[in-house]
Amino acid sequence: MTTPSSGPTPRPETPGRPGHGPQYIYGVTRPGAALPADVTGLDGHPVTLVENGGACAAIVSDLPRDRALGERDDLVAHQRVLNALVEAGTAVLPFRFGAALADRDAVAKELLADNAARFGAVLDRLQDRVELRLKATYVQDTVLREIMEAEPEIAELARRLREVPPDIADAVYYDRVRLGELIAQAIQARRDTDGQLLLDGAATAAEAVAPKPPVREEDVLDASFLVAVDRRAEFEDAVDALGRAHADRIRVRLIGPLPPYDFVPEA
């Protein structure tokens, strides 16, 4: 979701008047949503709602004074507020880090009034749903053994390279590069099959899926799922079953619930 970070430059906050200066925006939720009492925002400021009489409300706190945003504590605070809302079961449309507007009036008029229908439609889609992220990685020793058993060319090249004396290792540099390429191709072929198998197995209990490209060679699957609250147990059971079925060669980990960034449309 595009955030209003490029909006009007925030004016200096009036000392001693919390909530009347520049406002930092964490996301959007329903009017009257219950905010966790113990959660605080950037620099420990209280988190409140800004409403404009419409179908949505902005989650805000005072913007830190006399310094730029971007410290690690700022990122942690941003995520802490959103996580607290998700854990409380509150539908939330999360904003990316760094959104701010000049004051609460600007939030109500420039953010909420201009985007009420769009925000409301997204909240309808996220209501009573959670984002859960499934990450799966290969047990490397097991998968390398599979490759050696199934690919004679790779196994033979690996055997020959193991027998090369250390003092002439430079002479077989390109053979080592070739071995690495062959292994990477074999892992990719297995990832295409195994990743789709895991994705299909988990998706049966989800409403939407957002796969991510693998980052490391051992990654099999990294995907977020939008799951209805009343089907969460079914989804987790499906993931557990996948983990048991592939435990000897794939490690499966489920993370969440998370703020549903992956199911908020960019605009």
N, C-alpha and C positions, 0 to 999 in steps of 0.2 A: 504494500500500500504506500503510495507516495505521501510523504509527510510534509508539513508546512515549514520546514526548516529554512526555505528560501523566502519566507514571507517577510512582513515588515520587521525592521531591526528593532529588537526589544529595547524599551526605554529603561533608564536606570531605575532600580527598585526603590520605592520610598521606604527609608529606614523605619522599622517599628510597625510596619503595616503589612503583615504577611498576607499573601493572597491578592495584593493590589498592584504588584509589579509584574515583571516578565514571568511568563508561565512556561514550564517545561511540560511536554505532553508525552505520556507513556502509551496512550492508545485511546480507544473509544469503547464504551459499553452501553448498557441500557440506563435510562434515567432511574434514579432511586436505587441503583445497585449498591449492595452492602459492601463496603470496603473493609478489609481486615483491619481490626483496631490497632494491631501492633506493627503494621508495616509502615516504613518511612521511605521517603524518596531521596533525591540527591541532597547531599550535605545534611541528611537527617530531617529534611523539611516534611511536614505533614502532607499526606496525599489526600486530595479532595476531588469532587466532581464539579464540572462546569456543565450546566444544562441550559437549554434555550427554549424549553417548552415543546421540543420535538421528540423524535423516536430514539434519540441517542444522546449520550453525554460523554464528555472528554474527561479522562483521568489525568490529573495535573498535580504539580507541586510548584513552589517557587523556584525560579531559576537561580542557580548559585551566582553570587555577586562577586565582582572584582577578579574574575578569572575565566579562562576559556574552558569549555567542556572538553572531555576526552581522556581524563585520568581513568585509571583502572577502576577506582572506586565508583566513578560515574556509571561505567558500563555494568558493574555489579549491581548497583542500586536500580538501574533501569530494568535489568532482568529480574531482580528480587521482587519488584512491584508486580510485574506481569505474572511471575510464577505464583505469587501469593493469590492473585485473583483466579488463576486457573485452578489451583489447588482447592480454592473455596467453591468451585463449581460455577463461577461467574463467566458468562459469555463475554469474550473480549476480542476486539480487533486490535492487534498489537501494532505499534508504530516502530519503525527502525530507530535506532539511537540517534539523538540529536535534534528532535523536533521542538520548536519553541515559537511562541508568539508574544506580542507586546504586553498583553494583559488579559484578564478574564473576559472582558468585553470582546476583544479580538478573537479569542477562542470561540466564543458563542456565535459571533457574527460571521467571521471569515472562515472558520473551520466547520462548525456544526451546521449553520444555516445553509451554506453553499453546498454541502455534501450529505445532507440528511437522508435523502432517498438512497444514495449509494451505500452509505454506512449502514443504514437499516437493513438493506438487502443482504449485506455480508453478515451482519449479526444474526439475521434469520437463518442463514446457512450454517453458522457456527453454533447456534443455540443447542444445548444438550449434546454437544459433540466435543471430543478431545483429539489432540494430535499426539500420536505415539510414533516413536522413531525406532525402526528395526535396523540393527547393524550386525553384519555377519562377516567373519573373517576365516580364512583357511587355517587349519592346523598345518603349518608349512612342511614339517617332516613327512606327514602322511601324504600330502598332495605331491610332494617331490618324489616320493617312493612310487606313487601311482604313475607319474609321468615316466619315470625310468622303466617301469614294467610295461607300459603301453607303447612307448616310443623307442624302438631299437636304435634309431639314429642318434637320439639324444643320449641314451645310455652308453653307447659305444664311444661317442665323443667325450663324455664325462670320464669314462674309464681311461682313455688315452691321455687326457690332460692330468689325471691324478698321477700317472706314471712318469710325467715329465720331471726331470731333475730341477731343483730350484735354480741352479746356476744357468739354465737356458730357458727360464720361464718367459723371458722377453720374446723369444723366437716364436712362441705360440700365442702371442697377444691376440691376434685376430681370431684364432680358434676359440679363445675364451669369450671374446665378444660374440661370436656366432653362437656359442653355447647359451649365453645369456639371452640372446634373441629367441632362440628356439624354445627355451623354458618359458619366457614371457608369452610367446604365442600359444604354447600349450596351456598355460594358466588362463589366458584370455578365453580360449575355447571352453574350458571348464567353467569359467565364471559366467559366460553367456548362458550355459545350460543350468548351472546350479542357482545362479541369481534369479533366473526366471522361475525356476521351480519354487524357490522360497517366496518370491513375490506373489505368485499365483496362490500358494498355500495360505498366505496371510491375508490376501486381498478379499477372500471369500467373506470375511466378517467386517470389512471396511467399506466406507462409502466413496472414498477417493484415495488416490495414491499419488505421491510425488517422489519419484526416484531421483537420486543424486548420482553424478558420475563418481566412479571409484577414485580414491586418492592414492592408495598404496597398492602394491602388487598383490598383497595378501587379502585385500578387500574383495568380498564376494557380493555383498549387497549393502547399500545404505539408502533407506527409503523411509519417508514419513507417510503415515496413514491417518486419515480422518475417520474416527470411529464414534458411533453413537454411544452415549453413556450406557444405555441399557444393553449394548452388545459388547461392552469392553471385556467382560469376563470370557465371552466366547472368543474374542480376538486373542486374548492372552493365552487361552487354552490352545488355540491353533498354533501360536508361536511356540509354546512349550512343546507341543507335539513335533513340530519341525526340528526344534533343538535336539530332542531325544532321538529322532530318526537319523540325524546327521552328526551326532555328537563325536563320532570317531574322526571326522575330517573337517567339520565346520563348527565354529563357536558362534552362537547366536546370543545377542544381547538386546533387550527392549528398554527404551528410555522414555520417560514421560510420566504423566502428561506434560506437554510443553505448550507455550504460547503458540497459536496456530499460524505462524508466519508463512508456512508453505501452502496455506490454503486461503491466503488473502490476495486478491488480484492486484497487480500493479496497475497504476493509472497515470 
